[in-house]
């Protein structure tokens, strides 16, 4: 461009004009021209954003240095070609934003070369050679990853749309983007035309490239799905989830918005998957908000997208780690890149909640776009307000009538939290676990009574290619792997997805009016043919205990005599038990043969001699020599004389060391109608540096069921000073106004409402 | 004192004069009048010190609020009376410093009341009713704790010496301090007249109260021990340690200084116990420096006290946690109160090394005295220099000729460390483990290949009263619990302390001249009658590997055919192995019957088919859902065809769940002269939030022993790009000048010096 003569000048002027005309529409997907101008104007004034810009430049510059790498697809997740193409989508999207923000053409050039390379390769690709997915991709082993790629690379293409020539655009659209969009939609309807997070990625990919190319047919297909998909109700995906669900006879993005969330924003698969699903929901929604304001996408279903972001934030422990219900990899948290994007978009587009800024601060980064810029700028202005977790009940199911998740949280005087999560949700599709009425317990540092989560190391090739492991099906999903009742050594719904999806527990009550006595109660009537279960969990703040107490009352009703097993997956090292037990010294055998029992080593057996059996354990004591302060917890149970008490551990029938060797305490009882009541107290601390134990013994002395009938269950808790608390539950009437009375010994115990503790 | 008449006034004047005369000498133990004046003058100018002052006031004020509590002694450690008396000693010492610094009489009054209560009680006390120690105390279950009490309460008494009346002083000296000093010295010579950390506490307690009371007999007894102790060489303490050690025929503080440390400051029991022992050494030494400057105590043995403080700091991992050699509770670190005091005293009295300030900053606190004040003030002045760990060899034994500890450390380009600790030390008295030539491996985050440490939860009453557990003897001390060779399923020295104390390994070479190739080598000739062992550990920095490689060559020489077991206690979760193994699916049995083998479950058995067997594991991945980044390590061994390869786990024959269920990999070989060579590579990372594995596979392909003779051992390491490194060791000649050559295949391999890697 150093030459200069009149004709050339005129040609350039003309070209410039043409570019200007066309350029009016790009970027318009996630970035907009106005947004880019706003950022450019303020470069250098917001350190947090400037750091993201500098880090991103360094990262992308390093890739540019390496050069374009578009290998012929061949590997599973974890393998080279998979990881390289995955890296490409992230780098290309970043390069696009860098080009727009900095104006440096090297970024546009890098994208151009990549797109040309992909377009050259794509028509030569057969179905991915692995052929191991229910919907195999082209660039990746599954269509899902192809759709991921498209969601990100659409943004890169949008950013360089005007940089590329018309011929180049025609080439990449014809040989890459359109055939890829067809592959993940019309050619794989099982993948595309479904209500599922996989399909949301598919819809978003198709819709976003449709918006960039201004292809109304693709946009409509993204919003409303395929008209004729030829799918039937018996098809399943790799996780055993059904492709088609009764009552969900629509597809496309609006159907995802209608059916994926409960009316209050809960995602039936749980927060680990919502985090993953959130990206296509938000990126496509933002693209629609920028391009199709008439759709009012953010207002859809009373603002379902905003609600879903908050459900993601509230379904975390005090450290921001997602409750690992259903299939979840532990450790995933609100620090993930998906939640960084969700928080920034929510802050920009949903009213600027200043509590979101505190999460952005913890995340330590923002997105390289207008949302991220606004977030960083307002943190810089000092607008941050600390995020407050809260007790909350989420309904499940698109209609909000398929049970739900009850979260109770209470603080001690130092602001340290006890949090119980009651799961009475629907099955959760292919990623659901058979754990009706299970609970998990957390404190400020993390897990105290754990949900095992999934048996999987995501993307670790050596562990089954990074996919779900066999033991996920045979152990992690089974009832015995959770903190809920197993009857006759058989999982809920016999471990059958179809049966589990046909039913759900129901919330009985959820009450957080009194911050000192918070309660959640739910019933499950269908998990077993001959038995029903009713569980009530209460967080009690009382000055006699340093931390909030968890009270758990699980009532089972059956006309038959059954074997009941109630596992408690206490997380840590056993310190003591106040009953005699015999540990297996020289040999171990399994707890059973099926339904997950075959994966559990029976380590010790004890016999209850009466009520008030206790176990005490260390939580958070890192045997690796960490300096986290250990906490001492005690579970006190209402075991009956003759109950068997087991200590056991996961790890049997595990040929490849896939299971974590985690401990469990199991109460076993033979009976018909029966109640398991217990209390969990966080009473002590121990620091291996000071070596001083504080309150190493529980203040609770006993827990006893002092009345149980069809109508009422009454439990008495006694502490070591002989102070007692009586919890009465009305089992069939939740009205606040109803009056109840039960004769306990010689005295009438009277109360009003569904339950009382006094 | 509200009355006022002339006579009374004159009496008071006289008394005041008397107090003034006497007051010239108090405080003079740890605090001095000049030091106190210096602190008083600067209150409010050093925030870190002011915070300690405020925190200490809050803590002591809360205790004053509760009131004096001097219960009749009855409990073991962890029980109420133990913990209360222990708390008293700390609070009284703090109250003394507060009285001196603030001048507020409530602190002196609180001490006075306590001392009077103790003095009233003490003559009524029989020997502590528990009677479970080799040297039972009066206030506590062991004399050791009585001595702890005296070391701290002497300081409190010094602080209020002038506040108390002559009558009161006479009373507490006659009924409390003198009889207590006699109890822990003349009445318990087994405790007092020994070279051992217990006795150091005894000496210091007797000496410090002697200095406060200006009792020359007690001071002499502290410095030089009891003349006639009536002890014989067969007596042992509760840990199985011998009371008398051959060649150590003196006692008292000077004998402790002479025999407790190697000439370079290493403490034979290891840093966990040195931390504990340090307090009486430093407090008594400082008291002597203040009162008996003629003794030049800080110069004694070429400044042995200063050297010992540095050995404490260097024998830690990158996070400041002590290497848990011998009996150690994990998690103990330089953040302990003992090291806070040691660092502050070292900074004040040993030349003001500014690196010490960075440790004080990490500790986040200082002592409430002149040393702490000076430390905090210089941090405030910005004098801090970052502490640098370093590769270093410590000798063991008072003469420095009883083996030692070799520490090699190397960083990767990000400043992350790999550190190997080679233990070729003397037995370590009663707290020693039978682990000659063992090693442990650390990275920046902590343990990678662990030393199990002790089986004990210090002060946790439910775990055997907080004392050493049975499994400490039967498992934690045994050879199989360590990363070193076990021959014929028998621990080193058959697990006998007397035999182990009679010998020690010897350093063969230690070479850190080249930061890219650091090496330590040692030999053990006596652990087995018919076999000798020679181990060389090398940290290799090479641009082909992201992190420094550990190379391990263990050569065993025996004319007999033996069964060799080489355990590697890899810390974390097994990811993969490149050889076939059969895991026990439905039942487990133990690895053996004795010498610790009875405590190990045999989980899986494999057979080597040749060289280059590998196992890969996750380290630092907190299954509790922590967000620490996981690291991937691979061990590559030179196993021979036919070697058996076991995966096993601690926990068998453990009736009370005392053992941690930690995993171990064991190579078993039958042979005579044999070499076990291996490489450990830190190659990968995995973050559960990004779910991206970085370098999940090792770059090492194989390790092979390509020559082994009496004179030379040669090992070849090959990476996946077929690049090779050859390590040659001269087994009998360490001279730098000596020339060596070995024929490998058709070629002569030549080098100069004890070893080469090229």
Interface residues (C-beta under 8 A of the other chain):
Chain A: X78 X83 X317 X319 X321 X324 X329 X330 X331 X332 X333 X335 X336 X337 X446 X447 X450 X457 X458 X459 X460 X461 X462 X463 X571 X573 X574 X575 X576 X582 X583 X585 X586 X587 X588 X589 X590 X598 X601 X603 X604 X616 X620 X621 X622 X623 X624 X625 X626 X627 X647 X649 X652 X653 X654 X655 X656 X657 X660 X661 X662 X686 X688 X689 X690 X691 X692 X693 X696 X697
Chain B: X78 X83 X317 X319 X321 X324 X329 X330 X331 X332 X333 X335 X336 X337 X446 X447 X450 X457 X458 X459 X460 X461 X462 X463 X466 X571 X573 X574 X575 X576 X582 X583 X585 X586 X587 X588 X589 X590 X598 X601 X604 X616 X620 X621 X622 X623 X624 X625 X626 X627 X647 X649 X651 X652 X653 X654 X655 X656 X657 X660 X661 X662 X686 X688 X689 X690 X691 X692 X693 X696 X697
